[in-house]
Amino acid sequence: MKAYERLIEYVKIATPSDENSETHPTSQCQFELATRLAEELKTLGAVDVRVDDHCYVYGKLPASAGYEDSTRLGFIAHMDTVSDFADHPVVPVIHPEYDGEDLALGTSGRTLENSVFPHLSGLKGRTLITSDGTTILGADDKAGIAEIMTMAEELERQGIPHGQISIGFTPDEEVGQGADFFDVPGFDAEFAYTVDGGPEGEIEYENFNAAGAKITITGFNVHPGSSKDTMINAAQVACEIQCMLPEQENPRYTEGYEGFFHLTGMSGDVARAEMEYIIRDHDADKFAEKEALLRHIADEMNRKYGEGTVALEIREQYRNMAEKIRPCFHLIENAQEAARRAGIEPKVVPIRGGTDGARLSYMGLPCPNLGTGGYAYHGPYEHITAEGMDLTVELLLELVKLYGERV
């Protein structure tokens, strides 16, 4: 079975996680896909297959005879999707022999345009897969799941000898909780890869240091006709705070290793306002400076308007995994070699985000990230190609071959 054929089936199962939920998993719908994947793993020869109470799926492909002492390698992908554009069923659409030109997405009124996605011309001649333009596609990260499953099937079909292969599928990655209950000891791998990135051949081991910030502003509401020196307009203070941040340090103006402040939500009125930010930077010192700047702004607002006007809460989310990957850099070198053997030019790039692997690396499982062949995640323009998925499967197979002998 081809990887894209699995993807087509998986995306029809709704799995949006819920950032406002206090349960684990954050949405019960994820169990439907988890149960299906567990059963499929069993048919592929996996042992110790289980779905735990928190919706994590685990299984192992036993080592081939004579390869019991080879490196125990793991592959991980996440089952959940973002909740945006996920309020009704996904209708995947296959576009054979895509011509590389602008493409209308069904009758949604949305169009994949080369002016916005200049890589599209490079996909000419491939089999392009999209949604109908009214939802996400869900390739983030059901493409990674499909590729891992297809790799497992091909190992058996081609009779490729290998060490133990551990497979894990996680819930709630999109809300930053994908590694919260991951059973690292039970997973029983020395090293692992998440398959949760962009174009095929991308290899990522440097990610953002990340935090979330919540600012609560308590205003003082009196009649505007008699408010001189007394009114504190919470909504206006929120605007003032945003204007105190460096204009160029927001996602619109940053790329590569550049960090940012991202205002993800703001609401309120005269009496009370709230602001939500995410803070990102690859450099630990610059990241600390960003957190310090927010604290300084909060202090300044309290000096100006009175103590207690502004309350700031900063929540650490994940750290740059690079310091955990560099001591075992064979993970990156072997991924590059595997890409070349699969006919892909490898590209090592920083992640402008995070993956389960970032946190797992700090939990004792070094875990860089590999591309899936997908583009434009988290929205209705999401797309992927069957050929890109096939190449990723080949890359995974070559990795397994490389780790068949102890590193």
Salt bridges, closest charged atoms under 4 A:
GLU9 OE2 - LYS12 NZ 3.58
GLU39 OE2 - LYS42 NZ 3.29
GLU40 OE2 - ARG6 NE 2.65
ASP48 OD2 - LYS60 NZ 3.94
ASP80 OD1 - HIS78 ND1 2.98
ASP87 OD1 - HIS88 ND1 2.80
ASP140 OD1 - HIS78 NE2 3.09
ASP140 OD2 - HIS378 NE2 3.03
GLU153 OE1 - ARG6 NH1 3.18
GLU154 OE1 - ARG157 NH2 2.80
GLU173 OE1 - HIS78 NE2 3.13
GLU174 OE2 - HIS78 NE2 3.74
GLU174 OE1 - HIS378 NE2 3.08
ASP180 OD1 - ARG359 NH1 2.49
ASP183 OD2 - ARG50 NH2 2.71
ASP188 OD1 - ARG72 NE 3.27
GLU190 OE2 - ARG72 NH1 3.66
GLU190 OE1 - ARG406 NH1 3.87
ASP196 OD1 - HIS78 NE2 3.28
GLU200 OE2 - ARG126 NH1 2.96
GLU206 OE2 - ARG326 NH2 3.60
GLU240 OE2 - LYS304 NZ 2.62
GLU249 OE1 - LYS290 NZ 3.22
GLU274 OE2 - LYS214 NZ 3.91
GLU274 OE2 - ARG272 NH2 3.02
GLU276 OE1 - ARG315 NH2 3.74
ASP281 OD2 - LYS290 NZ 2.80
GLU300 OE2 - ARG303 NH2 2.33
GLU323 OE1 - ARG319 NH2 3.56
GLU337 OE2 - ARG341 NE 3.09
ASP390 OD2 - LYS2 NZ 3.71
GLU398 OE1 - ARG341 NH1 3.93
GLU398 OE2 - LYS401 NZ 3.30
